[in-house]
Amino acid sequence: MKPLIRPTRDAEIERLFEVRATTRDNAISSARLAELGITPETLRQALQAGEMHSWVGLHEEQVVAFCNVHDQSGEVLVLAVQAGFEGRGLGRALLATAVRHLREVAGCSRIWLMAGADAGLRSHGFYRAQGWRPSGVCDGHGDEELLLSAP
């Protein structure tokens, strides 16, 4: 069964924070995101301004995954799948939708993201299997920059 992916609706923004707090690896609470300046209101403002775009993955009409991108920088800001919903193709479908948007709509030639460098994380193998490669840039949080190979 093909995953159901569609643009995030305003009424679902709060749910994105619930999903982000319940991922299997690298869960981040709403409180921690707020400390970083990421709140439902700041996300809503960025989406309304067209600075970011967001899609959700649904299971039985419930949001269980999402992906947000920043159009100007070409960054995939977050891809999150709620624990228990992995392995159903939601992450792949969301990432493909996001990349297509960044290439075809936003016109980005450089598409990138930051992900944990720990090979034990699910995301480590996932992104590499989708064609993402380390650039050699790392941040102070144990994350590495991954670049998407040319199509």
HURAJO-V822126 format. One record per residue. RES is the residue in three letters. SS is DSSP state (h for helix, s for strand, l for the rest). BURIAL is + if it has 16 or more other ideal C-beta (glycine too) atoms within 10 Angstrom, else -. Layout:
res->RES ss->SS burial->BURIAL
res->RES ss->SS burial->BURIAL
This chain:
res->MET ss->l burial->-
res->LYS ss->l burial->-
res->PRO ss->l burial->+
res->LEU ss->s burial->-
res->ILE ss->s burial->+
res->ARG ss->s burial->-
res->PRO ss->s burial->-
res->THR ss->l burial->+
res->ARG ss->l burial->-
res->ASP ss->h burial->-
res->ALA ss->h burial->-
res->GLU ss->h burial->+
res->ILE ss->h burial->+
res->GLU ss->h burial->-
res->ARG ss->h burial->+
res->LEU ss->h burial->+
res->PHE ss->h burial->+
res->GLU ss->h burial->-
res->VAL ss->h burial->+
res->ARG ss->h burial->+
res->ALA ss->l burial->+
res->THR ss->l burial->+
res->THR ss->s burial->+
res->ARG ss->l burial->-
res->ASP ss->l burial->-
res->ASN ss->l burial->-
res->ALA ss->l burial->-
res->ILE ss->l burial->+
res->SER ss->l burial->-
res->SER ss->h burial->+
res->ALA ss->h burial->-
res->ARG ss->h burial->-
res->LEU ss->h burial->+
res->ALA ss->h burial->-
res->GLU ss->h burial->-
res->LEU ss->l burial->-
res->GLY ss->l burial->-
res->ILE ss->l burial->+
res->THR ss->l burial->-
res->PRO ss->h burial->+
res->GLU ss->h burial->-
res->THR ss->h burial->-
res->LEU ss->h burial->+
res->ARG ss->h burial->-
res->GLN ss->h burial->-
res->ALA ss->h burial->+
res->LEU ss->h burial->+
res->GLN ss->h burial->-
res->ALA ss->l burial->-
res->GLY ss->l burial->-
res->GLU ss->l burial->-
res->MET ss->s burial->+
res->HIS ss->s burial->+
res->SER ss->s burial->+
res->TRP ss->s burial->+
res->VAL ss->s burial->+
res->GLY ss->s burial->+
res->LEU ss->s burial->-
res->HIS ss->s burial->-
res->GLU ss->l burial->-
res->GLU ss->l burial->-
res->GLN ss->s burial->-
res->VAL ss->s burial->+
res->VAL ss->s burial->+
res->ALA ss->s burial->+
res->PHE ss->s burial->+
res->CYS ss->s burial->+
res->ASN ss->s burial->+
res->VAL ss->s burial->+
res->HIS ss->s burial->+
res->ASP ss->l burial->+
res->GLN ss->l burial->-
res->SER ss->l burial->-
res->GLY ss->l burial->+
res->GLU ss->s burial->+
res->VAL ss->s burial->+
res->LEU ss->s burial->+
res->VAL ss->s burial->+
res->LEU ss->s burial->+
res->ALA ss->s burial->+
res->VAL ss->s burial->+
res->GLN ss->s burial->+
res->ALA ss->l burial->-
res->GLY ss->l burial->-
res->PHE ss->l burial->+
res->GLU ss->l burial->+
res->GLY ss->l burial->-
res->ARG ss->l burial->+
res->GLY ss->l burial->-
res->LEU ss->h burial->+
res->GLY ss->h burial->+
res->ARG ss->h burial->-
res->ALA ss->h burial->+
res->LEU ss->h burial->+
res->LEU ss->h burial->+
res->ALA ss->h burial->-
res->THR ss->h burial->+
res->ALA ss->h burial->+
res->VAL ss->h burial->+
res->ARG ss->h burial->-
res->HIS ss->h burial->+
res->LEU ss->h burial->+
res->ARG ss->h burial->-
res->GLU ss->h burial->-
res->VAL ss->h burial->-
res->ALA ss->l burial->+
res->GLY ss->l burial->-
res->CYS ss->l burial->+
res->SER ss->l burial->-
res->ARG ss->l burial->-
res->ILE ss->l burial->+
res->TRP ss->s burial->+
res->LEU ss->s burial->+
res->MET ss->s burial->+
res->ALA ss->s burial->+
res->GLY ss->s burial->+
res->ALA ss->l burial->+
res->ASP ss->l burial->-
res->ALA ss->l burial->-
res->GLY ss->l burial->-
res->LEU ss->l burial->+
res->ARG ss->h burial->+
res->SER ss->h burial->+
res->HIS ss->h burial->+
res->GLY ss->h burial->-
res->PHE ss->h burial->+
res->TYR ss->h burial->+
res->ARG ss->h burial->-
res->ALA ss->h burial->-
res->GLN ss->l burial->-
res->GLY ss->l burial->-
res->TRP ss->s burial->+
res->ARG ss->s burial->-
res->PRO ss->s burial->-
res->SER ss->s burial->-
res->GLY ss->s burial->-
res->VAL ss->s burial->-
res->CYS ss->s burial->-
res->ASP ss->l burial->-
res->GLY ss->l burial->-
res->HIS ss->l burial->-
res->GLY ss->l burial->-
res->ASP ss->s burial->+
res->GLU ss->s burial->+
res->GLU ss->s burial->+
res->LEU ss->s burial->+
res->LEU ss->s burial->+
res->LEU ss->s burial->+
res->SER ss->l burial->-
res->ALA ss->l burial->-
res->PRO ss->l burial->-
